[in-house]
């Protein structure tokens, strides 16, 4: 089912573009000015990649075989294929409205409304594919079906990460990245309403871990849903780092069960857990100081196919331009904030399904702390599943969907981020209120 991974990666690229497009729309509505160069680049990408490549592949292979295998498919696929059919015309209409706005023949408000409508349609289309079509395909299609589908998608693969990435698609994507008001992938303040598929990604029950005779974790149980940001807050020694290390496999667990993406991984080695998509940015950053920035990033991708590393590097450099500028320098020459960017980028090079961030703001100046949390906000907006362990409880809970309060190896409180911020016990103990 490699094709589904490719399509989901492509969806994530669309979410990243939507993040910047939302910012452009907001600026347009405030100032009345139109960034026609950026919008033209987005339209080029949508036309050449989405309409001419992505949609036809789905129709010709995935949807065709799914119709043959499942009587339930027609109701879902009829709508999706109708969207595909309308897409070129919708994009042509946007180009015409852009031209009319630039020539002052129509107000910018009309274009911004049309763009918002387009994003809303894209959001709904992605949601139907990921919540309805893909689960149905996973149940209904045979191994031979997937072999045919995967061969088709891998033959002419994803423009950013594929094994035979086409240079023109990659150029289009990076043109958008260079023209965007914020980095495509990181730095945006919002990604609109685009949300990933629901469902439990991680389930932990009765987790225990010890350092010698000292029990650091005393039967922790929690879950993380797909696309959710979960905050772990607590004082030093509460067990936050031990819990993340136990998830990634570098800290032995003495009891309990970890189920990740439907698989019991309790006995898997740390490298096998990373291969399944659990990637960690550790406390204190722990970059390899003598090695170059680029080599640090390449180490993050050591479990990934070599053919995709160059494309992934370009993605990280688009996210963190300062790392590209200094890519040949030793990582030890970076500032604390830049090393934190590198540590996060190194984790992202492993293509995480679940990103573990351990004290990402530790030791940073207030302005850099804000930058780091903006990074987390944008990863969240992209739909990435994140566990964020932080002493900076207010900032962590403010962006979290849910939170857990740890005290001496036990979970003492849980709730939504807002509920915990408003809890008197949490406010007194962790927020200084």
C-alpha positions as CSV (number, residue, x, y, z in Angstrom):
1,X,0.0,0.0,0.0
2,X,2.9,2.3,-0.8
3,X,0.6,4.4,-3.0
4,X,-1.4,5.6,0.0
5,X,1.7,6.8,1.7
6,X,2.7,8.7,-1.5
7,X,-0.8,10.3,-1.8
8,X,-0.8,11.3,1.9
9,X,2.6,12.9,1.4
10,X,1.2,14.8,-1.6
11,X,-1.8,15.9,0.6
12,X,0.7,17.2,3.2
13,X,2.3,19.3,0.4
14,X,-1.1,20.7,-0.4
15,X,-1.6,21.6,3.3
16,X,1.7,23.4,3.4
17,X,0.8,25.4,0.3
18,X,-2.6,26.1,1.9
19,X,-0.9,27.5,5.0
20,X,0.9,30.2,2.9
21,X,-2.1,30.8,0.7
22,X,-4.2,31.5,3.8
23,X,-1.7,34.1,4.8
24,X,-1.7,35.7,1.4
25,X,-5.5,35.8,1.5
26,X,-5.5,37.5,4.9
27,X,-3.0,40.1,3.7
28,X,-5.1,40.7,0.5
29,X,-8.2,41.3,2.6
30,X,-6.4,43.8,4.9
31,X,-4.5,45.7,2.2
32,X,-6.3,45.1,-1.1
33,X,-3.0,44.3,-2.7
34,X,-2.6,41.1,-4.7
35,X,0.6,39.0,-4.7
36,X,0.1,37.9,-8.3
37,X,3.5,36.3,-8.7
38,X,3.0,33.9,-5.7
39,X,-0.6,33.1,-6.7
40,X,0.5,32.4,-10.3
41,X,3.1,30.0,-9.0
42,X,0.6,28.2,-6.8
43,X,-1.8,27.9,-9.8
44,X,1.0,26.5,-11.9
45,X,1.7,23.8,-9.3
46,X,-1.9,22.9,-8.9
47,X,-2.4,22.7,-12.7
48,X,0.8,20.8,-13.6
49,X,0.9,18.5,-10.6
50,X,-2.5,18.1,-9.0
51,X,-4.7,18.3,-12.1
52,X,-2.4,16.7,-14.6
53,X,-0.6,14.1,-12.5
54,X,-2.1,13.4,-9.0
55,X,-5.8,13.2,-10.0
56,X,-5.4,11.1,-13.2
57,X,-3.2,8.5,-11.3
58,X,-5.9,8.1,-8.6
59,X,-8.7,7.8,-11.2
60,X,-6.8,5.3,-13.5
61,X,-5.5,3.0,-10.9
62,X,-6.7,3.3,-7.3
63,X,-10.3,4.3,-8.0
64,X,-10.7,2.0,-10.9
65,X,-9.7,-1.1,-9.0
66,X,-11.6,0.0,-5.9
67,X,-14.8,0.2,-8.0
68,X,-14.3,-3.3,-9.1
69,X,-13.7,-4.7,-5.6
70,X,-16.3,-2.9,-3.5
71,X,-20.0,-2.2,-4.0
72,X,-19.7,0.6,-1.4
73,X,-17.1,2.5,-3.5
74,X,-19.4,4.2,-6.1
75,X,-21.0,6.5,-3.6
76,X,-17.6,7.8,-2.4
77,X,-15.8,7.7,-5.7
78,X,-18.5,9.4,-7.8
79,X,-18.0,12.5,-5.8
80,X,-14.2,12.4,-5.8
81,X,-14.0,11.8,-9.5
82,X,-16.5,14.6,-10.1
83,X,-14.2,16.9,-8.1
84,X,-11.3,15.8,-10.3
85,X,-13.3,16.6,-13.4
86,X,-14.3,20.1,-12.2
87,X,-10.8,20.9,-11.0
88,X,-9.2,22.3,-14.2
89,X,-12.2,24.5,-14.8
90,X,-12.1,25.8,-11.2
91,X,-8.5,26.6,-11.6
92,X,-9.0,28.3,-14.9
93,X,-11.7,30.5,-13.2
94,X,-9.2,31.5,-10.5
95,X,-6.6,32.5,-13.1
96,X,-9.2,34.7,-14.8
97,X,-10.2,36.3,-11.5
98,X,-6.5,36.9,-10.7
99,X,-6.0,38.6,-14.1
100,X,-9.2,40.7,-13.6
101,X,-8.0,41.7,-10.1
102,X,-4.5,42.7,-11.2
103,X,-6.1,44.8,-14.0
104,X,-8.5,46.5,-11.5
105,X,-11.5,45.1,-13.3
106,X,-12.7,43.4,-10.1
107,X,-12.1,44.0,-6.3
108,X,-9.5,41.9,-4.5
109,X,-12.4,40.8,-2.1
110,X,-13.9,38.8,-5.0
111,X,-10.6,37.0,-5.6
112,X,-10.1,36.3,-1.9
113,X,-13.6,34.9,-1.6
114,X,-13.0,32.6,-4.6
115,X,-9.7,31.4,-3.1
116,X,-11.3,30.6,0.2
117,X,-14.0,28.6,-1.6
118,X,-11.3,26.7,-3.5
119,X,-9.5,25.9,-0.3
120,X,-12.7,24.8,1.4
121,X,-13.3,22.4,-1.5
122,X,-9.8,21.0,-1.4
123,X,-10.1,20.5,2.4
124,X,-13.3,18.5,1.9
125,X,-11.9,16.5,-0.9
126,X,-8.8,15.5,1.1
127,X,-11.0,14.7,4.1
128,X,-13.2,12.3,2.1
129,X,-10.2,10.6,0.5
130,X,-8.5,10.0,3.9
131,X,-11.5,9.2,6.0
132,X,-13.6,7.2,3.6
133,X,-11.8,6.2,0.4
134,X,-8.5,5.1,1.8
135,X,-9.9,2.9,4.7
136,X,-12.3,1.3,2.2
137,X,-9.3,0.6,-0.2
138,X,-7.3,-0.9,2.7
139,X,-10.2,-3.3,3.3
140,X,-11.3,-4.2,-0.2
141,X,-8.2,-4.3,-2.5
142,X,-6.1,-7.4,-2.9
143,X,-2.4,-7.8,-2.8
144,X,-2.3,-8.0,-6.6
145,X,-4.3,-4.8,-6.8
146,X,-1.8,-3.0,-4.5
147,X,1.1,-4.3,-6.6
148,X,-0.4,-2.7,-9.7
149,X,-1.3,0.5,-7.9
150,X,2.0,0.9,-6.2
151,X,3.9,0.2,-9.4
152,X,2.0,3.0,-11.1
153,X,2.6,5.6,-8.4
154,X,6.2,4.6,-7.8
155,X,7.0,4.8,-11.5
156,X,6.3,8.5,-11.7
157,X,6.4,9.4,-8.0
158,X,5.7,12.3,-5.7
159,X,7.2,15.6,-6.8
160,X,9.0,16.2,-3.5
161,X,9.8,12.8,-2.0
162,X,9.4,10.2,-4.8
163,X,12.1,7.8,-5.9
164,X,11.9,9.3,-9.5
165,X,11.0,12.8,-8.6
166,X,10.4,14.9,-11.6
167,X,12.6,18.0,-11.6
168,X,9.9,20.3,-13.0
169,X,7.5,19.5,-10.1
170,X,10.2,20.0,-7.5
171,X,11.1,23.3,-9.1
172,X,7.5,24.4,-9.0
173,X,7.2,23.5,-5.4
174,X,10.4,25.3,-4.4
175,X,9.4,28.4,-6.4
176,X,6.3,28.6,-4.2
177,X,8.5,28.1,-1.1
178,X,10.8,31.0,-2.2
179,X,7.9,33.4,-3.0
180,X,5.7,32.6,0.0
181,X,5.3,35.2,2.7
182,X,6.2,32.4,5.2
183,X,8.1,29.2,4.7
184,X,6.0,26.5,3.0
185,X,6.0,23.9,5.7
186,X,7.1,26.0,8.7
187,X,6.5,29.5,9.9
188,X,2.8,29.9,9.0
189,X,0.4,31.0,11.7
190,X,-2.5,29.0,10.4
191,X,-3.4,26.3,7.9
192,X,-7.1,27.1,7.8
193,X,-9.3,24.2,8.7
194,X,-7.5,21.4,7.0
195,X,-7.4,18.4,9.4
196,X,-6.0,14.9,9.0
197,X,-7.9,11.6,9.3
198,X,-9.1,10.8,12.8
199,X,-8.4,7.7,14.9
200,X,-6.0,6.5,17.6
201,X,-2.4,6.5,16.4
202,X,-0.7,5.6,19.8
203,X,-2.1,3.8,22.8
204,X,0.0,3.3,25.9
205,X,-1.2,1.2,28.8
206,X,0.5,0.5,32.2
207,X,3.9,1.7,31.1
208,X,6.6,1.3,33.7
209,X,10.3,2.1,33.5
210,X,13.1,2.3,36.1
211,X,16.6,3.5,36.6
212,X,18.1,0.8,38.8
213,X,15.9,0.6,41.8
214,X,14.2,3.9,41.2
215,X,10.9,3.6,39.3
216,X,10.6,6.6,37.0
217,X,7.3,5.7,35.4
218,X,4.6,4.0,37.5
219,X,2.0,2.6,35.1
220,X,1.3,5.4,32.7
221,X,-1.6,5.1,30.3
222,X,-2.5,7.6,27.5
223,X,-3.3,7.8,23.9
224,X,-2.6,10.1,20.9
225,X,-5.0,10.5,18.0
226,X,-3.9,11.1,14.5
227,X,-3.1,14.7,13.8
228,X,-3.3,15.6,17.5
229,X,-0.8,17.6,19.5
230,X,-0.5,16.2,23.1
231,X,1.4,18.1,25.8
232,X,3.2,16.5,28.7
233,X,3.7,19.0,31.5
234,X,5.4,18.6,34.8
235,X,8.4,19.6,36.9
236,X,11.9,18.3,36.5
237,X,12.0,14.7,37.4
238,X,8.3,14.1,36.7
239,X,9.1,11.5,34.0
240,X,8.5,13.4,30.8
241,X,11.8,12.6,29.2
242,X,11.8,9.0,30.4
243,X,8.3,8.5,28.9
244,X,9.5,9.8,25.5
245,X,12.6,7.7,25.6
246,X,10.5,4.7,26.4
247,X,8.3,5.4,23.4
248,X,11.3,5.7,21.1
249,X,12.9,2.6,22.5
250,X,16.1,4.0,23.9
251,X,14.9,3.6,27.5
252,X,13.9,0.0,28.5
253,X,10.4,-0.5,29.8
254,X,9.8,-3.0,32.6
255,X,6.0,-3.4,32.2
256,X,3.2,-2.2,30.0
257,X,2.1,-2.2,26.4
258,X,2.7,0.3,23.5
259,X,0.5,0.0,20.4
260,X,1.5,2.2,17.5
261,X,-0.5,2.5,14.3
262,X,-2.3,-0.7,15.1
263,X,0.8,-2.7,16.0
264,X,2.2,-3.8,19.4
265,X,5.7,-2.4,19.4
266,X,6.5,-3.0,23.0
267,X,9.3,-5.4,22.2
268,X,10.7,-3.7,19.2
269,X,14.2,-2.1,19.1
270,X,14.5,1.6,18.8
271,X,15.7,1.5,15.2
272,X,12.6,-0.6,14.3
273,X,10.4,1.9,16.0
274,X,11.9,4.7,14.0
275,X,11.4,2.8,10.8
276,X,7.7,2.6,11.7
277,X,7.5,6.4,12.1
278,X,8.4,7.4,15.7
279,X,11.1,10.1,15.5
280,X,12.4,12.1,18.5
281,X,14.0,15.5,18.9
282,X,15.8,14.9,22.2
283,X,16.2,17.1,25.3
284,X,19.2,19.4,24.9
285,X,19.1,19.0,21.1
286,X,22.1,16.6,21.1
287,X,23.4,17.5,17.6
288,X,26.6,16.1,16.5
289,X,28.8,19.1,16.9
290,X,31.8,18.2,14.7
291,X,29.7,17.0,11.8
292,X,28.3,19.4,9.3
293,X,24.7,20.6,9.5
294,X,23.9,18.6,6.3
295,X,25.5,15.4,7.7
296,X,23.4,15.8,10.9
297,X,20.3,15.9,8.7
298,X,21.4,13.0,6.6
299,X,21.8,10.9,9.8
300,X,18.2,11.6,10.6
301,X,17.3,9.8,7.3
302,X,19.5,6.7,7.8
303,X,16.5,4.4,7.8
304,X,15.0,5.9,4.7
305,X,15.7,5.0,1.0
306,X,18.7,6.8,-0.3
307,X,16.9,7.9,-3.4
308,X,14.6,10.2,-1.4
309,X,17.1,11.9,0.8
310,X,18.0,14.8,-1.5
311,X,14.4,15.7,-1.9
312,X,13.8,15.5,1.8
313,X,16.9,17.7,2.5
314,X,15.5,20.4,0.2
315,X,12.2,20.2,2.1
316,X,14.0,20.9,5.4
317,X,16.0,23.7,3.9
318,X,12.8,25.3,2.7
319,X,11.5,25.0,6.2
320,X,14.7,26.4,7.8
321,X,16.6,28.6,5.4
322,X,19.3,29.4,7.9
323,X,20.3,25.7,7.8
324,X,20.7,25.8,4.1
325,X,22.9,28.9,4.3
326,X,25.2,27.1,6.8
327,X,24.8,23.6,5.6
328,X,28.6,22.9,5.3
329,X,29.5,24.4,8.7
330,X,29.9,22.2,11.9
331,X,26.7,21.9,13.8
332,X,28.5,23.0,16.9
333,X,28.9,26.5,15.5
334,X,25.1,27.1,15.5
335,X,23.3,29.1,18.1
336,X,21.1,27.3,20.6
337,X,17.9,28.2,18.6
338,X,19.5,27.1,15.3
339,X,20.6,23.9,16.9
340,X,17.0,23.3,18.0
341,X,15.9,23.9,14.4
342,X,18.5,21.3,13.3
343,X,17.3,18.8,15.9
344,X,13.7,19.1,14.7
345,X,14.8,19.0,11.1
346,X,16.8,15.8,11.8
347,X,13.8,14.2,13.3
348,X,11.6,15.2,10.4
349,X,14.1,13.6,8.0
350,X,12.9,10.3,9.3
351,X,9.4,11.1,8.0
352,X,7.6,10.7,11.3
353,X,4.1,9.5,11.8
354,X,4.6,10.6,15.4
355,X,7.0,13.4,16.3
356,X,8.4,13.4,19.9
357,X,9.6,16.9,21.0
358,X,11.5,16.9,24.3
359,X,11.8,20.3,25.9
360,X,12.3,22.2,22.6
361,X,12.4,25.6,24.3
362,X,14.9,24.7,27.0
363,X,17.7,27.2,27.5
364,X,16.5,29.5,24.7
365,X,15.9,33.3,24.9
366,X,12.3,34.4,25.0
367,X,12.2,35.4,21.4
368,X,13.7,32.1,20.3
369,X,11.1,30.3,22.5
370,X,8.4,32.0,20.6
371,X,10.0,30.9,17.3
372,X,10.2,27.3,18.4
373,X,6.5,27.3,19.4
374,X,5.6,28.8,16.1
375,X,7.3,25.8,14.5
376,X,5.2,23.5,16.6
377,X,2.0,25.4,15.7
378,X,2.7,25.0,12.0
379,X,3.6,21.3,12.3
380,X,0.3,20.9,14.1
381,X,-1.5,22.9,11.4
382,X,-0.1,20.5,8.8
383,X,-1.7,17.6,10.6
384,X,1.4,16.0,12.1
385,X,0.9,14.0,15.3
386,X,3.1,15.4,18.1
387,X,3.9,14.7,21.7
388,X,5.4,17.8,23.3
389,X,7.1,17.5,26.6
390,X,7.7,20.9,28.2
391,X,8.3,22.7,31.4
392,X,6.9,25.8,29.8
393,X,3.5,24.6,30.6
394,X,1.4,27.6,29.5
395,X,2.9,27.7,26.0
396,X,2.6,23.9,25.6
397,X,-1.0,23.7,26.8
398,X,-2.0,26.8,24.7
399,X,-1.3,24.9,21.4
400,X,-2.1,21.4,22.5
401,X,-5.4,19.6,21.7
402,X,-5.0,17.6,25.0
403,X,-2.6,17.5,27.8
404,X,-1.3,15.2,30.6
405,X,0.1,16.4,33.9
406,X,2.9,14.2,35.2
407,X,4.1,14.1,38.8
408,X,6.8,11.7,40.0
409,X,6.0,9.1,37.3
410,X,2.2,9.3,37.5
411,X,-0.4,11.0,35.4
412,X,-2.4,13.2,37.9
413,X,-4.5,15.2,35.5
414,X,-5.7,15.1,31.9
415,X,-7.9,17.2,29.7
416,X,-8.0,19.5,26.8
417,X,-5.2,22.1,26.7
418,X,-7.7,24.9,27.6
419,X,-9.2,22.8,30.4
420,X,-5.8,22.3,32.0
421,X,-4.9,26.0,31.6
422,X,-8.1,26.9,33.5
423,X,-7.6,24.3,36.2
424,X,-6.8,25.9,39.5
425,X,-4.4,23.2,40.5
426,X,-2.5,23.4,37.3
427,X,-2.5,27.2,37.4
428,X,-1.0,27.2,40.9
429,X,1.5,24.5,40.4
430,X,2.8,25.1,36.8
431,X,1.6,28.4,35.5
432,X,2.5,30.7,38.4
433,X,-1.1,32.0,38.6
